[in-house]
Amino acid sequence: MTAEMPSDQRRGLRLASRFEAVTLLTLFFIAMPLKYWLGFPIAVSIAGTIHGIAFLLFAWMLFNAFGYGGLRVGESLKMMAFAFVPFGGFFNDRHLSRRLKDKGKG
């Protein structure tokens, strides 16, 4: 049985998930084309660093949510796997949003 996550933790995890998703998309669809098509390699260095920080923030918040009993093992593993896929962070956000709505009904 999972405990209810505090609302600030839920908001933080959702925000971190969206931020991680946006930085991954920026890295893949803006910085990498700038590097390989226009010869501007610094774009990947900058976007990669920002994405790395965003990913670590998301992973830390996910670990905390699991550690405090707010997420099940399967949910946590699925959310971590989606963090490696473009647009996956938005699926994580949607999952958390639906989960919160379902908790509110019960």
SEKOLZA-496521 format. One line per field, with one value per residue: residue number from 1; x, y, z of N, C-alpha, C in turn. Coordinates in nm, 2 decimals, always signed. Example, Ala and Ser with C-alpha at 12.3 -4.5 7.8 and 13.67 -1.06 7.14 Angstrom:
# SEKOLZA-496521
n [1_2] $
nx [+1.32_+1.28] $
ny [-0.57_-0.22] $
nz [+0.78_+0.71] $
cax [+1.23_+1.37] $
cay [-0.45_-0.11] $
caz [+0.78_+0.71] $
cx [+1.32_+1.29] $
cy [-0.33_+0.00] $
cz [+0.78_+0.79] $
//
This chain:
# SEKOLZA-496521
n [1_2_3_4_5_6_7_8_9_10_11_12_13_14_15_16_17_18_19_20_21_22_23_24_25_26_27_28_29_30_31_32_33_34_35_36_37_38_39_40_41_42_43_44_45_46_47_48_49_50_51_52_53_54_55_56_57_58_59_60_61_62_63_64_65_66_67_68_69_70_71_72_73_74_75_76_77_78_79_80_81_82_83_84_85_86_87_88_89_90_91_92_93_94_95_96_97_98_99_100_101_102_103_104_105_106] $
nx [+0.08_+0.05_+0.15_+0.00_+0.13_+0.27_+0.12_+0.30_+0.52_+0.42_+0.36_+0.62_+0.75_+0.60_+0.66_+0.94_+0.95_+0.83_+1.02_+1.25_+1.17_+1.14_+1.40_+1.54_+1.42_+1.50_+1.77_+1.79_+1.64_+1.71_+1.98_+2.15_+2.10_+2.21_+2.47_+2.56_+2.46_+2.51_+2.76_+2.80_+2.91_+2.90_+2.64_+2.54_+2.70_+2.61_+2.32_+2.33_+2.44_+2.25_+2.04_+2.14_+2.15_+1.87_+1.78_+1.90_+1.78_+1.51_+1.54_+1.62_+1.40_+1.21_+1.32_+1.29_+1.01_+0.94_+1.08_+0.95_+0.71_+0.52_+0.51_+0.47_+0.69_+0.69_+0.57_+0.76_+0.99_+0.88_+0.84_+1.11_+1.22_+1.07_+1.18_+1.41_+1.32_+1.23_+0.97_+0.87_+0.87_+0.64_+0.45_+0.49_+0.41_+0.14_+0.06_+0.10_-0.08_-0.33_-0.33_-0.34_-0.60_-0.75_-0.71_-0.83_-1.10_-1.15] $
ny [-0.12_+0.22_+0.53_+0.85_+1.10_+1.42_+1.73_+1.93_+1.78_+1.62_+1.82_+1.91_+1.69_+1.65_+1.89_+1.87_+1.65_+1.75_+1.95_+1.80_+1.66_+1.87_+1.97_+1.75_+1.73_+1.97_+1.93_+1.71_+1.80_+2.07_+2.15_+1.93_+1.92_+2.18_+2.14_+1.93_+2.00_+2.27_+2.32_+2.40_+2.33_+2.40_+2.43_+2.18_+2.12_+2.31_+2.27_+2.00_+2.00_+2.14_+1.97_+1.74_+1.82_+1.87_+1.60_+1.47_+1.61_+1.53_+1.25_+1.24_+1.35_+1.16_+0.93_+1.01_+1.03_+0.76_+0.66_+0.77_+0.63_+0.72_+0.63_+0.32_+0.04_-0.05_+0.17_+0.36_+0.26_+0.25_+0.53_+0.62_+0.49_+0.61_+0.86_+0.85_+0.86_+1.06_+1.29_+1.14_+1.24_+1.39_+1.20_+1.09_+1.30_+1.32_+1.07_+1.10_+1.31_+1.20_+1.00_+1.15_+1.26_+1.03_+0.95_+1.16_+1.12_+0.89] $
nz [+0.00_-0.08_+0.06_+0.09_-0.11_+0.00_-0.11_-0.20_-0.26_-0.47_-0.66_-0.70_-0.81_-1.05_-1.18_-1.20_-1.37_-1.61_-1.66_-1.70_-1.93_-2.12_-2.14_-2.24_-2.49_-2.60_-2.61_-2.79_-3.03_-3.08_-2.99_-3.08_-3.36_-3.42_-3.36_-3.53_-3.79_-3.82_-3.72_-3.45_-3.18_-2.90_-2.83_-2.76_-2.54_-2.36_-2.35_-2.28_-2.02_-1.88_-1.91_-1.78_-1.52_-1.48_-1.51_-1.29_-1.08_-1.13_-1.09_-0.82_-0.69_-0.76_-0.64_-0.37_-0.35_-0.39_-0.17_+0.05_+0.04_-0.15_-0.41_-0.59_-0.65_-0.92_-1.05_-1.01_-1.14_-1.40_-1.45_-1.43_-1.65_-1.86_-1.85_-2.01_-2.26_-2.54_-2.49_-2.29_-2.03_-2.02_-2.03_-1.78_-1.62_-1.69_-1.59_-1.32_-1.27_-1.33_-1.14_-0.91_-0.94_-0.93_-0.66_-0.53_-0.58_-0.43] $
cax [+0.00_+0.13_+0.10_-0.03_+0.24_+0.23_+0.09_+0.42_+0.61_+0.36_+0.39_+0.76_+0.78_+0.54_+0.74_+1.07_+0.93_+0.82_+1.15_+1.34_+1.13_+1.17_+1.55_+1.57_+1.37_+1.59_+1.90_+1.77_+1.59_+1.77_+2.12_+2.22_+2.11_+2.30_+2.61_+2.59_+2.43_+2.56_+2.89_+2.80_+2.91_+2.88_+2.50_+2.52_+2.76_+2.52_+2.20_+2.36_+2.46_+2.12_+1.96_+2.19_+2.10_+1.73_+1.76_+1.94_+1.67_+1.40_+1.57_+1.62_+1.26_+1.14_+1.37_+1.23_+0.87_+0.94_+1.13_+0.85_+0.60_+0.43_+0.50_+0.51_+0.82_+0.66_+0.55_+0.89_+1.07_+0.83_+0.87_+1.25_+1.24_+1.02_+1.27_+1.51_+1.25_+1.17_+0.83_+0.84_+0.84_+0.51_+0.37_+0.50_+0.33_+0.00_+0.03_+0.09_-0.20_-0.44_-0.32_-0.39_-0.74_-0.82_-0.70_-0.92_-1.23_-1.17] $
cay [+0.00_+0.34_+0.64_+0.97_+1.20_+1.55_+1.80_+2.00_+1.67_+1.59_+1.93_+1.92_+1.57_+1.68_+2.00_+1.81_+1.56_+1.83_+2.02_+1.70_+1.64_+1.99_+1.98_+1.64_+1.76_+2.08_+1.87_+1.63_+1.87_+2.20_+2.15_+1.84_+1.98_+2.30_+2.09_+1.85_+2.06_+2.41_+2.33_+2.48_+2.22_+2.45_+2.41_+2.05_+2.13_+2.39_+2.20_+1.87_+2.03_+2.17_+1.84_+1.65_+1.88_+1.84_+1.46_+1.44_+1.66_+1.44_+1.12_+1.26_+1.37_+1.03_+0.85_+1.06_+0.99_+0.62_+0.63_+0.80_+0.55_+0.78_+0.56_+0.18_+0.01_-0.05_+0.31_+0.43_+0.21_+0.30_+0.67_+0.63_+0.44_+0.71_+0.97_+0.83_+0.86_+1.19_+1.31_+1.05_+1.31_+1.44_+1.08_+1.08_+1.41_+1.28_+0.96_+1.16_+1.39_+1.10_+0.93_+1.24_+1.28_+0.91_+0.96_+1.26_+1.06_+0.77] $
caz [+0.00_-0.09_+0.14_+0.01_-0.12_+0.02_-0.23_-0.25_-0.33_-0.60_-0.75_-0.73_-0.90_-1.18_-1.24_-1.24_-1.49_-1.72_-1.69_-1.76_-2.07_-2.21_-2.16_-2.33_-2.63_-2.64_-2.64_-2.92_-3.14_-3.11_-2.97_-3.16_-3.50_-3.42_-3.35_-3.65_-3.92_-3.84_-3.66_-3.33_-3.07_-2.77_-2.80_-2.69_-2.41_-2.27_-2.33_-2.21_-1.88_-1.82_-1.91_-1.68_-1.39_-1.47_-1.49_-1.16_-1.00_-1.14_-1.03_-0.68_-0.65_-0.78_-0.53_-0.25_-0.36_-0.36_-0.03_+0.15_+0.02_-0.23_-0.53_-0.59_-0.72_-1.06_-1.10_-1.00_-1.25_-1.53_-1.46_-1.46_-1.79_-1.95_-1.85_-2.11_-2.39_-2.57_-2.46_-2.18_-1.91_-2.03_-1.99_-1.64_-1.57_-1.71_-1.50_-1.18_-1.27_-1.32_-1.01_-0.81_-0.96_-0.88_-0.52_-0.48_-0.59_-0.34] $
cx [+0.09_+0.07_+0.07_+0.09_+0.19_+0.21_+0.22_+0.52_+0.55_+0.38_+0.53_+0.80_+0.72_+0.62_+0.88_+1.06_+0.91_+0.95_+1.25_+1.30_+1.16_+1.32_+1.60_+1.54_+1.46_+1.72_+1.89_+1.74_+1.64_+1.92_+2.20_+2.22_+2.20_+2.44_+2.64_+2.56_+2.49_+2.70_+2.90_+2.80_+2.89_+2.73_+2.47_+2.59_+2.67_+2.39_+2.22_+2.38_+2.33_+2.03_+2.01_+2.15_+1.95_+1.70_+1.79_+1.83_+1.55_+1.42_+1.57_+1.48_+1.18_+1.19_+1.31_+1.08_+0.85_+0.98_+1.03_+0.72_+0.49_+0.41_+0.54_+0.63_+0.79_+0.64_+0.68_+0.98_+1.02_+0.86_+1.02_+1.28_+1.18_+1.11_+1.38_+1.45_+1.20_+1.02_+0.78_+0.80_+0.70_+0.41_+0.37_+0.41_+0.18_-0.04_+0.01_-0.04_-0.32_-0.45_-0.38_-0.54_-0.81_-0.81_-0.80_-1.07_-1.26_-1.17] $
cy [+0.12_+0.45_+0.76_+1.06_+1.34_+1.63_+1.88_+1.90_+1.63_+1.70_+1.94_+1.81_+1.60_+1.79_+1.95_+1.72_+1.64_+1.90_+1.93_+1.67_+1.75_+2.00_+1.87_+1.67_+1.88_+2.02_+1.79_+1.71_+2.01_+2.19_+2.05_+1.88_+2.10_+2.25_+2.02_+1.91_+2.20_+2.43_+2.41_+2.39_+2.27_+2.44_+2.28_+2.05_+2.21_+2.31_+2.06_+1.89_+2.06_+2.05_+1.75_+1.70_+1.85_+1.69_+1.42_+1.49_+1.57_+1.31_+1.13_+1.27_+1.23_+0.93_+0.89_+1.02_+0.84_+0.59_+0.66_+0.73_+0.61_+0.71_+0.41_+0.16_+0.01_+0.09_+0.38_+0.39_+0.25_+0.45_+0.69_+0.59_+0.55_+0.84_+0.96_+0.84_+1.01_+1.19_+1.22_+1.12_+1.37_+1.32_+1.06_+1.18_+1.37_+1.17_+1.02_+1.24_+1.30_+1.03_+1.02_+1.26_+1.15_+0.91_+1.05_+1.21_+0.95_+0.81] $
cz [+0.00_+0.00_+0.04_+0.01_-0.08_-0.11_-0.28_-0.31_-0.46_-0.70_-0.80_-0.83_-1.04_-1.25_-1.28_-1.36_-1.61_-1.76_-1.75_-1.91_-2.16_-2.24_-2.25_-2.47_-2.68_-2.69_-2.78_-3.04_-3.17_-3.10_-3.06_-3.31_-3.52_-3.43_-3.49_-3.78_-3.94_-3.77_-3.54_-3.21_-2.93_-2.73_-2.72_-2.55_-2.31_-2.24_-2.25_-2.06_-1.81_-1.81_-1.80_-1.54_-1.37_-1.45_-1.35_-1.06_-1.00_-1.07_-0.88_-0.62_-0.66_-0.67_-0.40_-0.24_-0.33_-0.22_+0.07_+0.13_-0.07_-0.37_-0.51_-0.67_-0.88_-1.12_-1.11_-1.12_-1.39_-1.55_-1.49_-1.61_-1.89_-1.95_-1.96_-2.25_-2.42_-2.55_-2.34_-2.05_-1.90_-2.00_-1.84_-1.57_-1.58_-1.61_-1.36_-1.17_-1.25_-1.19_-0.90_-0.82_-0.90_-0.72_-0.46_-0.49_-0.48_-0.20] $
//
